[in-house]
Amino acid sequence: MQVWRRNIKRTGNEYTRRTALSAATAAYLNKLKDAKEALCVYRGKDVVENCFDDLKNHLDMKRLRVHTAEAMDSRLFLQFIALIYVSEIRKTTKGHDKLKYLSVRDVMEQLETITQIKCSGRYGEVLTEASPLQRKIFDAFGVALPT
């Protein structure tokens, strides 16, 4: 097996760029102290990457035709942000004992029925009554329900 090497002058911009990239990678990897933490980070990234590959099957990304490149970039960016939220929901529910049996879709369906009603007069804004499961979900995410 032949190994190809690339010669880079130490004074060139390419050398500076490559050393900066490798230093940033090494600094990031040195922050992980043990194998268990590194595995958790890897699995978290793997979930987001796999979901990003499957965007055509989820999150309404079935049709990719748009009129401009800017619209496509915007659409992909919003979908990537949605995947970050999905990953965070998954991580929070798996870390909570009473919610670990729920999928992300189940959590979203439970929270769909919470509605804020604006009333004129002394009542102001009122939330619909939350079920016990919905209260557990809000507690797991650290969101206080108004009384």
Secondary structure as UniProt FT lines:
FT   TURN            10..11
FT   HELIX           13..31
FT   HELIX           35..53
FT   TURN            54..57
FT   TURN            59..60
FT   HELIX           69..94
FT   TURN            97..101
FT   HELIX           104..112
FT   STRAND          116..119
FT   TURN            120..123
FT   STRAND          124..127
FT   HELIX           132..140
FT   TURN            141..142
//
